[in-house]
Amino acid sequence: MNRQIIIRAMAAIALTLAVSINAEAQSILQRARNAVQATTDGNTTETNNATGQAAVTAPSAGQQSGGGVVMPAATKTPQQPWAVGETSSSTAPATAVQATYADGVLTIKGAGKMQDFTITMHNDNRPWAAYAKEITTAIVEEGVINLAEFAFYGCENLTSVSLPNTLTNIASAAFFGCRSLASITLPKNLDVFSTGTVPDGKGKVNMVGLFGQCTALKEIKVADGSAKYKSVDGVLYVNFSTRWRLAAYPAGRTNATFNVPDQTPVIMVGAFSYCTALKEITMPQSLGEIQTSAFWGCTALEKITLLQPTGAVKIGVKVFENVDMTKLKIHVPNKILENYTTRADSDWRQWASQIVGQ
């Protein structure tokens, strides 16, 4: 009898232990499942407070997209379409312009003006920010009248862009860092493009032209019928009071030399930026001004010839930023050499040792 009681007691204890072990195993298994789900594809999931849907946070927070293109943290938000219209008036709700993304294609459509976006070292408020590196095609449909600031910033795999004839304005840095874009056609009704600043990965900002860091760009074309812009051999010029300023030279070209056409009065902001193949540039007698950051990042530049015969060409700031000034020579007419090298009011004096008469 005592033996049977002992056996039954031992069996009860074993059963209790088995149940406890099974419960603990189930708990461990569930925790493992949760961990796998939370780290799928190297990302973390969190709940979108507005919709209750899962939002995937990109793991590349704060990384640079090469060459100074700053890509802050961004969240993949599945809810589409995105309302991106400007809301400055009650007659133009945000939903007047909408955007969608799928399979590498970003489409912007509607009637009216896009809202501008903000990109800093730590923030990017574009709805498609987390998809920027996936976008290969951008389509802006008829009815949209502007391309917002930073619209395609850092879209380094973008190869095709379609812009509507209704487009009249391209804001600053809209194409900055589109390093796979080889060709683009600007619409005939384009009136204004802006230059501006972008973060450079060190808390600073750079002045950029229309196509800053578009290092694959070979040609810039303009649709027939434009009165404001023209393309000559793929180089973009803009009309100011019937005089054509040089606006943008494609950075992806491999030419070592370039002669700026006669009658050109101004080299605009960032016009030759990131043109790493250019070694020699000759400016015509008509040239009176070289604007900010014109030769930013022209790392191969060795010779600039200024033919203006009557006085020093006006120059902006950071014109030769990220240029090796130890190998650059600036050639000017002998008779006005002192205008560049010794006059107190000359902005060129800082490079006096690089300036030679001819």
N, C-alpha and C positions, 0 to 999 in steps of 0.2 A: 504493500500500500504506500509506504513512504517513498519507495522508488518511483511509483507512478506519479505521485504528486511532484516529485523533483523533475521528472521528465516533462510533465505538462508545464511547469513553471519555466523551464529552460526554453520550451517551444514558444511560449508567450513572449519571452524576452527577445528571442530571435526574430519573431514576427514584427515586434515593435521596432527593432533596429532596422529591419528591411524597409519598413514603411518610411522611417526617418531618412534612410540613405536614398531611397527613391525620390522623396520630396526635394532633398538637397540637390540630387542630380538634375531633376527637372528645373530647379532654380538656376543652376549653373548653365544648363543648356539654353534657357531663355535669355540669360544675360549675354551669352555668346552670340545668339541670334541678333539681339539688339545691337551689339557692337559691330557685327558684320554689316547690318543695315545702315548704321550711322557712318560707316567709313567706306561705303561703296564708291569705287572710282577715285579714291583718295580725297573725297570731299566730305563735308559735314552737312547734316540736314537740320533744319530748324523750321518752326512753324511760322508761316506768314500770318501775322495778327489780323490783317485786313480780310483775308479770304479763308484762312484755315488750311490752305494748301501748302505742301512742302516746298520750301525754297532751298536751292542748292548753292552753297557759298563757294565760289571759286577759290582754289588753294593758292593762287598766285598773287595774293594781296601785296600791293606796294611794289611789285616787280617792275623792272624796266623792260620795255619791248625792244631793247637794243638801240644803241646810238642815242640814248637820252630820252626815248619815248616812255613816259611814265604811265604805267597801267595800275591804278589804285585797286583796292578791294572792290569787287563787284558781285552782285547776287543774281543768279539766274531765276528770273520770275516768269512762270509759264503763262500767266494771264495775258491774253492778247485779244484785240489790238490794243496798242499803247496810244493814249491820247497825247499828242505832242504839239498841238496848236498853241499859238500865243494867246494869252488870256487878258490882253490889255484893255479890251472893251467887251461889253456884254453881248455885242453882236458877233463876236468871234470866240466861241467856246473852245476849250482845249480839244474837244472831239472833232473840230473842223478839219484838223489834220491828224492822221493816224498812221501808225507804223506797225508792220508785222515782220516776223522773221521765221524762216523755215528752210532747212536744208541748204544753208549757205547764202540764201537770198534775203536781203533786207529791202522791203518795199515801203515807200512813203507815199501816201496819197491823200487827197482831200482838196479843199479849196481855201486858200489863205496862207498865212504866215506860220512857219515853225517857231516854237519857242527856242531861245538859246540855251545851251547847256553849260555846266560848270565842271571843269576838271582841275583838281589841285593834286598835291602830293598824296593826299589820303582820301580823295573823294571823286567819284565820277557818277553824275546823276542821269546819264543817258539810260533809257530803259534797256537798250541792247548792249550795254557796256560789257557784260559777261560773255557776250557772243562776239566781241569785236575781232578776235583773232580767227574766228570761224567764217566770217563774212567774205565771200568771194565775188558776189554781185550785188550792186546797189541800184535800185530802180526808183527814181523820183518821178511820179506821174504828173500829167498835165493838171493844172489847177494850183499846184504848190508854187509859191512866188519867191521863196528864199531857201537857202541851205544854211541851217543853223550853225552857230559857232561850235566847233569841235564835233560836228556831225559824224564824220568818218575817221576821227582821230585814232591813230594806232591800229587801224584795220590793215594789218600788214600783209594779209593774203588777198586783199581786194584786187581783182584784175579787170573788172568790167563795171563801168558807171554809165547810167543813162539819165540825162537831165532834160527836163521839159522846156518847151519854148516859153512857158509862162514864168520861168525862173528869171528874176531880175537882180538878185543879190546873193552873193556868196560871202558868208561871214568868215572871220579870221580862224585859221587853223582847221578849217573844215576837212582838209585832206592831209593834214600833217601826219607823217609817218606811214603813209600808204605805200610801202616799199616794194610792192609787187605790181603796182599800176604802171603799165607801159605806154598807154595812150589814153587821151581824153578829148572829147569834143565839147566845147562850151556853147550854150544855146545862143541864138541870134539876138534875143532880147536882154541878155545880161547887161546890166548897167554898172553895178558896183561890186568890187570885191575888196574885202578888208584885210589888213595886215594886223598882227597882234602878237601876243606873247603866249608861251607854253611853259609848263614846269620842265626843268632839265634834270631832275633826279637828285638835285643838291639843294633844293629849296629856293632856287633862283628861277628866273624866267629868261627866255630868249625871244628876240624879235624874229618873226618868220614871215616869209612871203606866202604866196598863194599855194605853192606846192612844196613846202619845206619837208625835207627828208623823204621825198618821193624819189628814191635813188634808182629806180628802174625806169623812170619816165623818159621816153625817147622822143615823143612829139606831143605838142599841144595844138589841137585844131579848133577852129571856130566855125560854127554853122554859117552858111550863106545868108547874107542879108544884115549882118551886124554892122552898125555904124560906129560902135564904141571900141571894138576889139578886132584885131586881125592876127593871122598867123603867117609868118614868113619863114619857110623852111623849118616849120615846127616850133619856132620861137614865138612867144606871145608878146604883142605890143598893144598898148592902150592909148586911145586918142584923147589928148588934152588940148583943146583950142587948136585943132587941126595939126598938132605936132604929136608924133607917135613916140611915146616913152617905152623903153624896154621893161616889160613887166616880169617875165619869167623865162629862163633858159632851162630846158629839160636836163635834170641832174643825171639822168641815166646815159647820156651820150658819151661816146668814147673819144670824140675829137679832142686833140691837144691844143688847137688854136681856134680863136674866134675873133672876127672883125665886126665890131658894132657898126651897123649901117650909118651912112652919112645922114645928117639932119636929125639924128636922135639927140634930144636935149637932156634926158634924165635916165639914169639907171635906178630903178625903183627898189623898194625895201626887199631884201632877200632874193633879188633877181637871179643871182648866180649861186645861191647857197647850196652847199653839198655837191657842187660840181667837181668831183674829185679827179677827173681826167684832164681838166683844163690846165695847161701850162702857160699859155700866152694869150692875152686879151689886148686888142688895140681899140682905143676910143677915138671917135672922130673929132674934128675941130668944133663941131656944133655942141659937144657935150659940156654942160655947165654944172651938173650935180650928180653925185653918187650918194644914194640914200643909205640909211642904216642897214647893217648886216648884209650888204650887197654881196660880199664874197665869203660869207661865213662858211667855214669848213672846206674851203677850196685848198685841200692839203697838198696838191701838186703844183700850185701856182708859183711861177718863177719870174714872170715878166708882165708888167702892165705898161702900155704906152699911152700917154695922154697928149693929144695933138692940139688941144685948145691953145691958141697962140697969144691971147691977150691977158690972161690972168689965171690964177689957181682955180681949179675946179672945186666947187663946194663939196664938202664931204660930211657924212653923218657919223654916228657913233658905232663902234664895234664893226666897222666895215671889214677889217681884216681879222676878226675873231677866229681863232683856231686855224690860222694860216701860219706857216713857218716863215717868219719874217727874216730869218737868217739867209734864206736862199732867194727871197723876192727882191727884184730890182724894179723901180718905178722910173720910167723914162719920160722926161718932160722937155719942152723946147729950151735951148740954152738961154735965150734972151729973157725968160721968166723964171729961171731956176731959183733965184733968190725969193721969189714969191712963195715958193714951196718950202724952202729950207731955212730961211733966216728971218722972215717977217714975223713980228710979234703976234699978228692976228692970224697967222697961218695955222690951221688945224693939222697940217701935214708935217710940222716941225718934229713931231715925235718920231717920225721915220726918216729924218734927214739923212742918215747914213745909208739908207736904201735908195735915195733919190739921186738920179744922175741926169746930166744934161745931154742933149743930142742935137 
